[in-house]
Amino acid sequence: MTARRSRRQSLLTLLFAVVILGPALYGFGTKFSEFLALCGYEEGAFTIVPILNYLLASAGFLLLMGWATLRGMFRDLEQPKHTMLANEQMLDAPSPYPLPLGGERVG
């Protein structure tokens, strides 16, 4: 039952991604092609470099997100929180060693 629900959620997420990202990609593509058409003119040449920078940075982030997803880094989002709280509790626990003569803990 859980695998079936997980598969359904994955398909629904993919459907939403296609419905939202499809028109956005189309709009960006048409606008980018207009900018490329202006590239031959002196006024339009300055628009290409910032857009290409954004595209390269976005592609890098997209690759990192895909890599993290494939490595399973988004499977258990609650575990880091519990690990952090356990570490904090361990650090706040009283030390079994006596304090030095000055009365303050070092470190």
C-alpha positions as CSV (number, residue, x, y, z in Angstrom):
1,M,0.0,0.0,0.0
2,T,2.8,2.4,0.9
3,A,4.7,1.7,-2.4
4,R,1.5,2.3,-4.4
5,R,0.9,5.6,-2.6
6,S,4.5,6.7,-3.1
7,R,4.3,5.9,-6.8
8,R,1.0,7.9,-7.1
9,Q,2.6,10.9,-5.3
10,S,5.6,10.7,-7.6
11,L,3.4,10.6,-10.7
12,L,1.3,13.5,-9.4
13,T,4.5,15.5,-8.6
14,L,5.8,14.8,-12.1
15,L,2.5,15.9,-13.6
16,F,2.5,19.1,-11.7
17,A,6.1,19.8,-12.8
18,V,5.2,19.3,-16.4
19,V,2.1,21.4,-16.2
20,I,3.9,24.3,-14.5
21,L,7.3,24.0,-16.1
22,G,6.2,23.3,-19.6
23,P,4.6,26.7,-20.3
24,A,7.3,28.5,-18.4
25,L,10.0,26.8,-20.5
26,Y,8.0,27.7,-23.7
27,G,7.7,31.3,-22.6
28,F,11.4,31.5,-21.7
29,G,12.4,29.9,-24.9
30,T,10.4,32.3,-27.1
31,K,11.8,35.3,-25.2
32,F,15.3,34.0,-25.4
33,S,15.0,33.4,-29.2
34,E,13.9,37.1,-29.5
35,F,17.0,38.1,-27.6
36,L,19.1,36.0,-29.9
37,A,17.5,37.7,-32.9
38,L,18.6,41.0,-31.5
39,C,22.1,39.8,-30.8
40,G,23.4,41.2,-34.2
41,Y,22.4,44.7,-33.2
42,E,24.4,46.8,-30.9
43,E,21.5,47.4,-28.5
44,G,20.6,43.8,-28.1
45,A,24.1,42.2,-27.7
46,F,24.3,43.1,-24.0
47,T,21.2,41.0,-23.1
48,I,22.7,37.6,-24.1
49,V,25.6,37.4,-21.6
50,P,23.5,37.8,-18.3
51,I,20.9,35.4,-19.6
52,L,23.6,32.8,-20.4
53,N,25.1,33.3,-16.9
54,Y,21.7,32.6,-15.3
55,L,21.2,29.6,-17.5
56,L,24.6,28.1,-16.6
57,A,24.0,28.7,-12.9
58,S,20.5,27.2,-13.1
59,A,21.8,24.2,-15.0
60,G,24.5,23.7,-12.3
61,F,21.9,23.9,-9.5
62,L,19.6,21.5,-11.4
63,L,22.4,19.0,-11.8
64,L,23.2,19.2,-8.1
65,M,19.6,18.7,-7.2
66,G,19.3,15.7,-9.5
67,W,22.5,14.2,-8.1
68,A,21.2,14.7,-4.5
69,T,17.9,13.1,-5.5
70,L,19.6,10.1,-7.1
71,R,21.8,9.6,-4.0
72,G,18.7,9.5,-1.8
73,M,19.4,12.7,0.1
74,F,15.7,13.7,0.2
75,R,14.3,10.4,1.4
76,D,14.4,11.0,5.2
77,L,14.1,14.7,5.9
78,E,13.5,14.3,9.6
79,Q,16.6,12.4,10.5
80,P,19.0,15.4,10.5
81,K,16.8,17.2,12.9
82,H,16.8,14.3,15.4
83,T,20.5,13.8,15.1
84,M,21.1,17.5,15.8
85,L,18.9,17.4,18.9
86,A,20.6,14.3,20.1
87,N,24.0,15.9,19.7
88,E,22.8,19.0,21.5
89,Q,21.5,17.0,24.4
90,M,24.8,15.1,24.6
91,L,26.8,18.3,24.6
92,D,24.6,19.9,27.3
93,A,24.8,16.9,29.6
94,P,27.0,17.4,32.7
95,S,30.5,16.2,32.3
96,P,31.7,13.2,34.4
97,Y,35.0,14.9,34.8
98,P,35.5,17.5,37.6
99,L,36.0,21.1,36.8
100,P,39.6,22.6,36.8
101,L,40.7,24.7,39.8
102,G,39.6,27.9,38.2
103,G,36.0,26.6,38.1
104,E,35.4,27.1,34.4
105,R,35.2,24.5,31.8
106,V,37.8,24.8,29.1
107,G,36.8,24.5,25.5
